[in-house]
Amino acid sequence: PPPPTRLPPTAILAEGAPAKSFALYLKQGSLTALPWPGCDSGFGKETAKKLDSMGFTVLATVLELNSPGAIELRTCCSPRLRLLQLDLTKPGDISRVLEFTKAHTTSTGLWGLVNNAGHNEVVADAELSPVATFRSCMEVNFFGALELTKGLLPLLRSSRGRIVTVGSPAGDMPYPCLGAYGTSKAAVALLMDTFSCELLPWGVKVSIIQPGCFKTESVRNVGQWEKRKQLLLANLPQELLQAYGKDYIEHLHGQFLRSLRLAMSDLSPVVDAITDALLAARPRRRYYPGQGLGLMYFIHYYLPEGLRRRFLQAFFISHCLPRALQPGQPGATPSQDAAQDPNLSLGPSPAVAR
């Protein structure tokens, strides 16, 4: 739907992860965006650029003020755009941003908040993922959004504004090897659904963006994922390494990189969804930008569990048997379901074997 003809005299704020987040403010005739460690890359950066080009005043938060993304924003955007440094894992940074936001929206009010956190460190089975990984994902993707949302709700209630949160399909369905990330995204989606119900009497509208796989800077950085895999192998308890085997983890890593090659390079569907959620007179509760998501959700909600699992394995990561369950290993007895699964390789991947 088209944006309202007369925007309220308020602002918009958005947050993200220690490398992915941004905030936006909306005033009459101008919009201020506050993309924090996230406006310097991916969806946050592109959304800040679009809002600036639309004539809005943009206040962008970034993890590093001298990062390439922050420099790009200074170069290509108008003088209306300002950059603030923000790390979502530091309470002092969050408090400073909240105080700055309140101080700079006294005369205009705050129109919206965009939670754009998307932090993930490990792609591996939940048993292989350190507990610290689950905590760090929750700290950034859930508690960061919770703290900013609660801190700004008095302003948002006053303006009858918007809350927009970037989630993930991994929070709706069990993507293989994304247990920590998916759990945090499921938690924040449920939190936003709760806010949506509770804030309805106040006129605050809440939207969740569930994007498909897009080529953000994180997806393109293959070297970063290689380093994380090596760190996982180096710190894995010996018992788990013996049970699963190095080839098993190498196989998962290769499957993950293969899936990333299918990512969409055009980020505009997500940028358009965020913009619509902020400015439309009747924003949707859910947005699903990206190819194939309709089919994916249909399979998830309407087909048997076995078919759902096989689809996700074929689309994302197809496991091979752990070392301890491979033929010839002492006591190797794969479960009946595993033995009958056509998507489960009985040995290491061909690339690993070579």
CORKA-V888681 format. One record per helix or strand of 3 or more residues. SS is the DSSP state (h for helix, s for strand). FROM is the first residue (numbers start at 1). TO is the last residue. If there is no record, write none. Layout:
ss->SS from->FROM to->TO
ss->SS from->FROM to->TO
//
This chain:
ss->s from->12 to->17
ss->s from->20 to->27
ss->s from->30 to->35
ss->h from->42 to->53
ss->s from->59 to->62
ss->h from->68 to->76
ss->s from->82 to->85
ss->h from->91 to->104
ss->s from->112 to->116
ss->h from->131 to->159
ss->s from->162 to->166
ss->h from->169 to->171
ss->h from->179 to->198
ss->h from->200 to->202
ss->s from->205 to->209
ss->h from->217 to->220
ss->h from->222 to->235
ss->h from->238 to->244
ss->h from->246 to->260
ss->h from->268 to->279
ss->h from->293 to->302
ss->h from->305 to->315
ss->h from->323 to->325
ss->h from->336 to->340
ss->h from->350 to->353
//
